Amino acid sequence: MDIVGWTHSRNPQPRLRSLALALTLTVGLAVPIAWAAQQDAEQQDTEQHTPADSYGAHAEGHPQHGHHGDATKQRFDDIDKAVEMFENTERDAWQKPDEVLAHMQLQPGDVVADIGAGTGYFTRRFAEAVGADGRALGLDVEASMVAYMNADAQQRGLKNYTARQVQPSDPQLDPQSMDVIFICDTYHHIPDRVDYVRTLASALRAGGRVIIVDFNDKPAPFGPPAEWKLSTETITQEFQQAGLQLARSVDFLPYQYFLEFTRASTE
């Protein structure tokens, strides 16, 4: 029956009660459905924006996340969470930045590229180490990270410290422009790693070095999931394919390796 027929019915109450019941059932079903959809959306948002290897947040007490996904597609686009993770003072205890710098043996006037620099946790230290005649370049795929680094450099008065955004597959470094290329906690995120390392090799000056600091494949109370971790053997093989050879491996970090690569001696 159409609306006109319904309004002219002698006794509309039964139809009113039927309509009210139908509306009640519809709303009653819609609420839990909408709530479930909202929960799914919130869960997806959490999985998308919570880095699986958020090891900097609470150091040794931070558990690994259950949702891993593809390491090369992991994003760190929430700057507030990134600062909380990467600049947390507890990170110093296991990252040992002062010891890392000592083993890097940077010289005044060196030009250093920090790939996957994040908030510049190491980059600012490089700028101080190489002095006014040197240069520290922070490279990251996230625009928010780059903005944070540039603001931090300005606030600290480090004129030799700059940051810029790059593509995940290309560090955009000029040929023979770098004395040291540093990659910390980032190598496992890089797609097509052998091709990527070839671009790094072409960017090295004579005597230049690439230094990798990343999580070893041993169990740890925090850090990236096990399937993302790369063994030193895997990294060494990939660098050899790209024309670089392992020059040094220093064991001083509790959960990570320190690997230094140079151009193969046959070149």
C-alpha positions in Angstrom: 0.0 0.0 0.0 1.3 3.5 -0.8 1.6 6.4 1.6 -1.8 7.9 0.5 -3.6 4.6 1.1 -1.9 4.2 4.4 -2.9 7.6 5.8 -6.5 7.2 4.9 -6.8 3.8 6.6 -9.5 3.6 9.3 -7.2 2.0 11.8 -3.5 3.0 11.2 -2.3 1.8 14.7 -1.3 -1.7 13.7 0.6 -0.4 10.8 2.2 2.2 13.0 3.2 -0.5 15.4 4.6 -2.6 12.5 6.6 0.4 11.2 7.9 1.2 14.7 9.0 -2.4 15.2 10.7 -2.4 11.8 12.6 0.8 12.6 13.6 -0.6 15.9 15.0 -3.7 14.4 16.8 -1.8 11.7 18.4 0.6 14.1 19.2 -2.3 16.4 21.0 -4.1 13.7 22.7 -1.0 12.3 24.3 0.1 15.5 26.4 -3.1 16.1 27.2 -3.2 12.3 28.4 0.4 12.4 30.4 -0.2 15.6 32.1 -3.3 14.1 33.0 -1.3 11.0 34.4 1.5 13.1 36.5 -1.1 15.1 37.8 -2.6 11.9 38.7 0.8 10.5 40.5 1.8 13.8 42.4 -1.6 13.7 43.5 -1.0 10.2 44.6 2.5 11.0 46.6 1.2 13.9 48.2 -1.5 11.8 49.0 1.1 9.1 50.5 3.8 11.3 52.1 1.8 14.1 55.6 0.7 12.9 56.3 -2.9 13.5 59.8 -2.2 14.6 59.1 0.6 17.0 62.0 -0.4 19.1 62.9 3.1 20.2 59.8 3.7 22.2 60.3 1.7 25.3 63.7 0.0 24.7 64.0 -3.4 26.2 60.4 -3.4 27.5 58.8 -2.9 24.2 57.2 -6.0 22.6 57.2 -6.8 18.9 53.9 -6.1 17.1 52.0 -9.1 15.8 51.1 -7.5 12.4 54.3 -7.5 10.4 53.6 -7.1 6.7 56.1 -6.1 4.1 59.2 -4.4 5.6 59.7 -2.3 2.4 56.3 -0.8 2.7 56.5 0.2 6.4 55.9 3.8 7.0 56.9 6.2 9.8 54.6 9.1 8.9 53.4 10.0 12.4 56.1 12.5 13.5 55.0 12.5 17.1 55.3 8.8 17.4 58.6 8.9 15.5 60.0 11.4 18.0 58.8 9.3 20.9 60.5 6.2 19.4 63.7 7.5 18.0 64.5 10.2 20.5 63.7 8.2 23.6 66.6 8.4 26.1 66.3 4.7 26.7 67.6 4.1 23.2 71.0 5.4 24.1 71.6 2.3 26.4 71.5 -0.2 23.5 72.2 2.0 20.4 75.4 3.3 22.0 75.7 6.4 19.7 79.0 7.6 21.1 80.6 4.2 20.6 79.1 4.0 17.1 80.7 7.4 16.3 84.0 6.3 17.7 84.1 3.2 15.5 83.1 5.2 12.5 86.3 7.2 12.8 84.9 10.3 11.1 87.4 13.0 10.1 87.0 16.8 10.1 85.8 17.8 6.6 84.1 14.4 5.9 80.8 14.5 4.0 78.4 12.0 5.5 75.0 10.8 4.3 72.6 9.3 6.9 70.0 7.2 5.0 66.8 6.6 6.8 67.9 9.3 9.2 64.5 9.7 10.8 64.6 12.4 13.4 68.4 12.9 12.9 69.4 11.0 16.0 72.8 10.2 14.4 72.8 13.0 11.8 73.3 15.8 14.3 76.1 13.9 15.9 77.8 13.5 12.5 77.5 17.2 11.9 79.3 18.0 15.1 82.0 15.3 14.5 83.0 16.5 11.0 83.2 20.1 11.9 82.4 23.3 10.0 84.4 22.1 6.9 82.4 18.9 6.8 78.8 18.2 6.0 76.0 15.9 7.4 73.1 15.1 5.1 70.0 13.5 6.6 67.9 11.6 4.0 64.5 10.2 4.6 61.4 9.2 2.7 59.0 11.0 5.1 58.5 14.7 4.6 57.7 15.2 8.3 61.0 13.7 9.3 62.9 16.0 6.9 61.0 19.0 8.3 61.9 17.9 11.8 65.6 17.5 11.0 65.9 20.8 9.3 64.2 22.6 12.2 66.4 20.8 14.7 69.5 21.7 12.7 68.5 25.4 12.7 67.7 25.3 16.4 71.1 23.8 17.2 72.9 26.2 15.0 74.4 23.4 12.9 74.9 25.0 9.5 76.6 21.9 8.1 73.5 19.8 8.8 70.8 19.6 6.2 68.0 17.2 5.4 66.0 16.3 2.3 63.3 13.9 1.2 64.3 11.0 -1.2 62.5 8.1 -2.9 62.6 4.7 -1.2 64.5 3.3 -4.2 66.9 6.1 -4.8 69.1 8.1 -2.3 69.7 10.8 -5.0 73.4 11.2 -4.2 75.8 12.7 -6.8 78.5 10.5 -8.1 81.7 10.5 -6.0 80.2 12.9 -3.5 80.3 11.0 -0.2 83.1 10.0 2.2 80.7 8.0 4.4 77.3 6.6 3.9 75.5 5.5 7.1 72.4 3.3 7.3 71.1 2.5 10.7 68.0 0.3 11.4 66.9 1.0 7.8 68.6 -1.5 5.5 65.9 -4.1 5.9 63.3 -1.6 4.7 65.0 -0.9 1.4 63.5 -2.5 -1.8 65.8 -4.0 -4.5 68.7 -3.8 -2.1 71.5 -4.9 -4.5 70.5 -2.2 -7.1 70.3 0.3 -4.2 73.8 -0.5 -3.0 75.1 -0.1 -6.5 73.9 3.5 -6.4 75.6 4.0 -3.1 78.9 2.6 -4.5 78.8 5.1 -7.3 78.3 7.9 -4.8 81.5 7.1 -2.8 84.6 9.1 -3.1 88.0 7.4 -3.3 88.4 5.6 0.0 84.7 6.1 0.8 82.8 3.7 3.1 79.3 2.4 3.6 78.4 1.5 7.2 75.5 -0.6 8.2 74.1 -0.8 11.7 71.0 -3.0 12.0 69.5 -5.8 14.1 71.1 -9.2 13.9 69.0 -12.3 13.4 69.3 -13.4 17.0 66.3 -13.2 19.4 65.8 -9.8 21.1 63.2 -8.3 23.4 62.4 -5.6 20.9 63.1 -4.6 17.3 61.8 -5.7 14.0 60.1 -9.1 13.5 62.3 -12.0 12.9 61.4 -12.4 9.3 62.6 -8.8 8.6 66.0 -9.3 10.1 69.0 -9.9 7.8 72.1 -11.9 8.7 75.6 -10.5 8.2 76.1 -13.1 5.6 73.1 -12.0 3.6 74.2 -8.3 3.7 77.8 -9.2 2.8 76.7 -11.2 -0.2 74.4 -8.4 -1.4 77.2 -5.8 -1.1 79.6 -8.1 -3.0 77.1 -8.3 -5.8 77.0 -4.5 -5.9 80.8 -4.3 -6.0 81.6 -3.5 -2.4 83.5 -5.7 0.0 83.4 -6.1 3.8 86.3 -4.2 5.3 85.4 -4.4 9.0 82.9 -6.0 11.4 82.9 -4.8 14.9 81.0 -6.6 17.7 80.1 -4.1 20.4 76.3 -3.6 20.2 74.1 -5.9 22.2 71.4 -6.6 19.5 73.0 -5.3 16.4 76.0 -5.6 14.0 78.3 -2.9 12.8 79.5 -3.6 9.2 81.8 -1.4 7.1 82.1 -1.8 3.3 84.5 -0.3 0.8 85.0 -0.6 -2.9 86.3 -4.0 -3.9 90.0 -4.1 -4.3 89.8 -5.3 -7.9 88.4 -1.9 -9.0 
